[in-house]
Amino acid sequence: MLKLKFSILAVTLFSCLITYAQNAESIIETHIKKTGGENGWNNLNSVILKGDAIINLGTSYPIIIYHQRPYSKKVVFIIDGKEILNEGYDGKHGWTYNEASKKNIVVPNYKPDSFDSDFLKYKQKGFKVTYLGTENYNQNNECYKVEIKKNINSSTYCFDKDSYEIVMEKNENETLYYSNFKKFNGLSFATKIIGKPKEGGEYIIKFNEVKTNPAIDKKNFKF
């Protein structure tokens, strides 16, 4: 009898694991379809986002983000009419502006962002996904929680139950909240991001312009 009980328990647990895996996979597939489709995202090779960044005590600066496949990136604030580098990657090194030297300097051990979402072709990239259930992310809305993991690195994402947009991301550095989604050439982008770094503080970014597949001069990524 003990063996039978154990077997039933094992089958039940195995069934739950399969259901959870299927749920995570289905959520990701639906998210990609609803936000532009795999072909649409694969055909995106560059993007420029313009808006405003509100830092901590309400100080606001215009912000421009340049991102180009596979890893080139540039994030600048416009201060007194000049571009001040917040973060950049030229394909080899990460960069930032140093206030003391008034120059851009190399950031040690910089980890570049992938141009694509980790969820796009996540299996080929070596990621594993796990369904973690649901939770309320504001008073009236629920989301599906999915963990995506590779080696020791993991992040948790929340997908809105209706739109399947990613409304929250929690990683080792910060928690991000995404909202005000709009489509640009068939691809969905969050036009408002609230960031809460682990060390404290808060920032808000609001985008008023998103250009997909613009021509970006390589000089933009020389720091």
C-alpha positions as CSV (number, residue, x, y, z in Angstrom):
1,M,0.0,0.0,0.0
2,L,2.9,2.3,0.8
3,K,4.3,1.8,-2.7
4,L,1.0,2.6,-4.3
5,K,0.6,5.8,-2.4
6,F,4.1,6.9,-3.3
7,S,3.5,6.1,-7.0
8,I,0.3,8.2,-7.0
9,L,2.1,11.0,-5.4
10,A,5.0,10.8,-7.9
11,V,2.5,10.8,-10.8
12,T,0.7,13.8,-9.3
13,L,3.9,15.8,-8.9
14,F,5.1,14.9,-12.4
15,S,1.8,16.0,-13.8
16,C,2.0,19.3,-12.0
17,L,5.5,19.9,-13.3
18,I,4.3,19.2,-16.9
19,T,1.4,21.6,-16.4
20,Y,3.6,24.3,-15.1
21,A,6.1,23.9,-17.9
22,Q,3.3,24.0,-20.5
23,N,1.8,27.1,-18.8
24,A,5.1,29.0,-18.9
25,E,5.7,28.1,-22.5
26,S,2.1,29.0,-23.5
27,I,2.3,32.4,-21.7
28,I,5.6,33.3,-23.5
29,E,4.2,32.2,-26.9
30,T,1.1,34.3,-26.4
31,H,3.1,37.3,-25.3
32,I,5.3,37.2,-28.4
33,K,2.3,36.8,-30.7
34,K,0.3,39.6,-29.1
35,T,3.2,42.1,-29.0
36,G,4.3,41.8,-32.6
37,G,5.0,38.2,-33.5
38,E,8.3,36.3,-33.7
39,N,9.0,37.5,-37.3
40,G,8.2,41.1,-36.4
41,W,10.7,41.1,-33.5
42,N,13.3,39.2,-35.5
43,N,13.1,41.9,-38.2
44,L,13.8,44.6,-35.7
45,N,17.4,45.6,-36.0
46,S,17.6,49.0,-34.4
47,V,15.5,51.3,-32.3
48,I,15.6,54.9,-31.0
49,L,13.5,55.9,-28.0
50,K,13.1,59.5,-26.9
51,G,11.4,60.9,-23.8
52,D,12.0,62.2,-20.3
53,A,13.6,60.7,-17.3
54,I,12.6,61.8,-13.8
55,I,15.3,61.0,-11.2
56,N,14.6,60.6,-7.5
57,L,13.6,64.1,-6.2
58,G,11.8,65.1,-9.4
59,T,14.7,66.3,-11.5
60,S,13.7,65.7,-15.1
61,Y,16.0,65.4,-18.1
62,P,15.3,64.6,-21.8
63,I,16.6,61.1,-22.5
64,I,17.5,59.3,-25.8
65,I,18.2,55.6,-26.1
66,Y,19.9,54.1,-29.2
67,H,20.0,50.3,-29.5
68,Q,21.2,48.3,-32.4
69,R,21.6,44.6,-33.1
70,P,23.4,42.7,-31.8
71,Y,24.7,44.7,-28.7
72,S,25.5,48.3,-29.5
73,K,23.8,50.7,-27.0
74,K,23.8,54.3,-26.1
75,V,21.8,56.1,-23.4
76,V,22.2,59.8,-23.0
77,F,20.6,62.6,-21.0
78,I,20.3,66.1,-22.6
79,I,21.7,68.6,-20.0
80,D,22.1,72.2,-21.0
81,G,21.7,71.3,-24.6
82,K,24.5,68.6,-24.5
83,E,24.4,64.8,-24.6
84,I,25.7,63.4,-21.4
85,L,26.4,59.6,-21.6
86,N,24.7,57.6,-18.9
87,E,25.5,54.2,-20.4
88,G,27.0,52.9,-23.6
89,Y,28.4,49.8,-25.2
90,D,30.6,49.8,-28.4
91,G,30.7,46.1,-29.0
92,K,33.8,45.6,-26.8
93,H,33.6,47.9,-23.7
94,G,30.9,49.5,-21.6
95,W,31.2,53.3,-21.0
96,T,29.8,56.0,-18.8
97,Y,30.4,59.7,-18.2
98,N,32.8,60.7,-15.4
99,E,31.9,63.9,-13.7
100,A,35.4,64.4,-12.2
101,S,37.4,64.0,-15.4
102,K,34.6,65.4,-17.6
103,K,35.2,62.5,-20.0
104,N,33.6,59.1,-20.9
105,I,35.4,56.3,-19.2
106,V,35.4,52.5,-19.5
107,V,33.1,50.6,-17.0
108,P,34.9,47.5,-15.6
109,N,33.1,44.2,-15.9
110,Y,30.3,45.7,-17.9
111,K,27.6,43.2,-19.0
112,P,25.9,44.3,-22.3
113,D,22.2,43.9,-22.8
114,S,21.1,41.5,-25.6
115,F,19.2,43.4,-28.3
116,D,16.5,40.8,-28.3
117,S,14.2,39.9,-25.4
118,D,15.5,36.8,-23.5
119,F,12.1,35.2,-24.2
120,L,12.6,35.3,-28.0
121,K,14.0,31.8,-28.9
122,Y,14.8,31.3,-25.2
123,K,15.3,27.5,-25.6
124,Q,18.1,28.0,-28.2
125,K,19.7,30.5,-25.9
126,G,19.8,28.0,-23.1
127,F,17.2,29.5,-20.8
128,K,14.8,27.5,-18.7
129,V,11.3,28.9,-17.8
130,T,9.1,28.1,-14.8
131,Y,5.5,29.1,-14.1
132,L,5.2,30.5,-10.6
133,G,1.5,31.2,-10.4
134,T,-0.5,34.5,-10.4
135,E,-0.5,37.7,-8.3
136,N,-2.2,41.1,-8.2
137,Y,0.1,43.8,-9.6
138,N,-2.4,46.6,-8.9
139,Q,-5.9,46.9,-7.4
140,N,-7.7,45.5,-10.4
141,N,-5.3,43.4,-12.5
142,E,-3.7,40.0,-12.2
143,C,-0.6,38.7,-13.9
144,Y,1.1,35.4,-14.6
145,K,4.5,35.0,-12.9
146,V,7.3,33.3,-14.9
147,E,10.9,32.8,-13.9
148,I,13.5,32.7,-16.6
149,K,16.9,31.2,-15.6
150,K,20.3,30.5,-17.2
151,N,23.0,29.0,-15.0
152,I,22.8,31.0,-11.7
153,N,21.2,34.1,-13.2
154,S,17.4,34.4,-13.0
155,S,14.7,37.0,-13.4
156,T,11.0,37.0,-12.6
157,Y,8.5,38.5,-15.0
158,C,4.8,39.2,-14.7
159,F,2.5,39.0,-17.8
160,D,-0.8,40.7,-17.6
161,K,-3.6,38.1,-17.8
162,D,-5.5,39.9,-20.6
163,S,-2.9,41.6,-22.7
164,Y,0.0,39.3,-22.0
165,E,2.2,42.4,-21.8
166,I,5.2,42.3,-19.4
167,V,4.1,44.6,-16.6
168,M,6.8,43.8,-14.1
169,E,10.4,42.5,-14.1
170,K,12.5,41.7,-11.1
171,N,16.2,41.0,-11.5
172,E,19.3,41.0,-9.4
173,N,19.7,44.8,-9.7
174,E,16.2,46.3,-9.6
175,T,12.5,45.9,-10.0
176,L,10.9,47.5,-13.1
177,Y,7.3,48.3,-13.8
178,Y,6.1,48.7,-17.4
179,S,2.8,50.4,-18.5
180,N,1.2,52.6,-21.2
181,F,1.9,50.2,-24.0
182,K,1.7,51.4,-27.6
183,K,2.4,49.8,-31.0
184,F,5.0,51.2,-33.4
185,N,5.0,49.5,-36.8
186,G,3.2,46.5,-35.3
187,L,5.6,46.1,-32.3
188,S,4.4,46.9,-28.7
189,F,6.6,49.1,-26.4
190,A,6.0,50.2,-22.9
191,T,6.1,54.0,-23.0
192,K,6.3,54.3,-19.2
193,I,8.9,52.6,-17.0
194,I,9.2,52.9,-13.2
195,G,12.5,51.6,-11.9
196,K,13.3,50.8,-8.3
197,P,17.0,49.9,-7.8
198,K,17.9,47.5,-4.9
199,E,20.1,50.2,-3.3
200,G,17.1,52.5,-3.0
201,G,15.5,55.4,-4.9
202,E,13.3,55.5,-7.9
203,Y,13.2,56.8,-11.4
204,I,10.5,57.2,-14.1
205,I,11.0,57.1,-17.8
206,K,8.3,58.3,-20.2
207,F,8.8,57.9,-24.0
208,N,7.0,60.1,-26.4
209,E,8.7,58.9,-29.6
210,V,9.8,55.4,-30.7
211,K,11.5,54.8,-34.1
212,T,11.9,51.2,-35.3
213,N,14.6,50.2,-37.7
214,P,16.1,53.7,-38.1
215,A,19.5,54.2,-39.7
216,I,22.0,54.8,-36.9
217,D,25.5,56.0,-37.7
218,K,28.2,53.8,-36.2
219,K,29.8,57.0,-34.8
220,N,27.0,57.1,-32.3
221,F,28.6,54.1,-30.6
222,K,32.1,55.6,-30.3
223,F,32.6,56.9,-26.9
